[in-house]
Structures are given as structure tokens and as C-alpha cells.
Amino acid sequence: MNLFVQSLTFFRILAAPILFILVAYFNFYGAALILFILASSSDYWDGYLARKYNLESELGAVLDPIADKILVTFLILALAIDLSSIFIGFAGGLILVREFWVGALRDINAGEGNKEATRVTQLAKIKTTIQFITFACFLFGLFLNHALLLFISNFFLFLALIVTLQTGLSYTIATFKR
């Protein structure tokens, strides 16, 4: 069972570059949407199964957020390229900078025995959910060639950006509070 749970995490990592190619090179938005739904739902299932069957591990705790970041990175790049969107590129860049920053904070806290400062919070889980909903909306809008849905997706991206920056600020304050 533990191998299955870890394979869900690796699935997200492997799906990310495939999604990039499907969107940015082939414009296969329907296939990308299906693959993205499978990949993003694997984030829920690997955590759920690991907790339910007491399969949580240090490797899983490290790889799970990295898999999410890899998935998000490839989608931001694919969407910014495919839609030629400065907004997606800029907001996505800020989201990625926050992800790198929080990764650095986690390294600092691990070295100083302060892992609690950057333990995943409920708001951070909501942040990931909002990001995944945003990307699903973009892919669905591209699949339908629906301008209004793409426009609405930009609002979701802005919301994702705000929540992403808020969680980064919270982790920063918790790290340097001591």
C-alpha cells in the first residue's frame, strides 16, 4: 500500500511535463484537462490514504509538496505561453517565488529544529485547492474555447495569488518570530 501511495505522488511529477506538452505544443486541452484532474486528485488521495492507513513517511512529507509545486510550475508556464498572457506570467511568477521562498524557509527550519513554523496549514491546503481549481478552469475554458470562462479564470488566479502570498507571509512570520 505504501508503494501505491508514493506512486500517486510520482504520478503528479510525471504528469507535469506531459501536461506542458499537451497544452503548449499540441493544444490538446481536453486530454490535458483529464490528465490534470487525475493528477490533482492524486494529491488528495495520497494524503488521505497515507493518513488512513498510517503510511505517512518523511519521504512522503517532502515529496508531496514538491510534486504539487512541479505540477503548478509546468501549468503556469504552459498557460502563460499558450495564452501569451503577461498576467498569468507575472502572477505565476509571484506564486513560484513564494513556493521557492517557503522551500527555503523549510530548509532553514529543518536545520534549526523549528519544523513546526512551516508545517502545512489548513490555509495552505486551501491555497493548493484554489490553484488546482484555477488551472482546471483555464484548461476547461481552453477546451471549450470560451473567452468568458478564461476571463473568470484570471479572477481565480488573482485569488490564488492572494492566498498564496498570505500563506508565504504567515510562514515567514512564524520562522522569524523567535
Stockholm file with secondary structure:
# STOCKHOLM 1.0

chainA/1-178         MNLFVQSLTFFRILAAPILFILVAYFNFYGAALILFILASSSDYWDGYLARKYNLESELGAVLDPIADKILVTFLILALAIDLSSIFIGFAGGLILVREFWVGALRDINAGEGNKEATRVTQLAKIKTTIQFITFACFLFGLFLNHALLLFISNFFLFLALIVTLQTGLSYTIATFKR
#=GR chainA/1-178 SS CHHHHHHHHHHHHHHHHHHHIIIIISCCHHHHHHHHHHHHHHHHHHHHHHHHTTCCCHHHHHHHHHHHHHHHHHHHHHHHHHTTCHHHHHHHHHHHHHHHHHHHHHHHHHHTTCGGGGSCCHHHHHHHHHHHHHHHHHHHHHHHTCHHHHHHHHHHHHHHHHHHHHHHHHHHHHHHCC
#=GC SS_cons         CHHHHHHHHHHHHHHHHHHHIIIIISCCHHHHHHHHHHHHHHHHHHHHHHHHTTCCCHHHHHHHHHHHHHHHHHHHHHHHHHTTCHHHHHHHHHHHHHHHHHHHHHHHHHHTTCGGGGSCCHHHHHHHHHHHHHHHHHHHHHHHTCHHHHHHHHHHHHHHHHHHHHHHHHHHHHHHCC
//
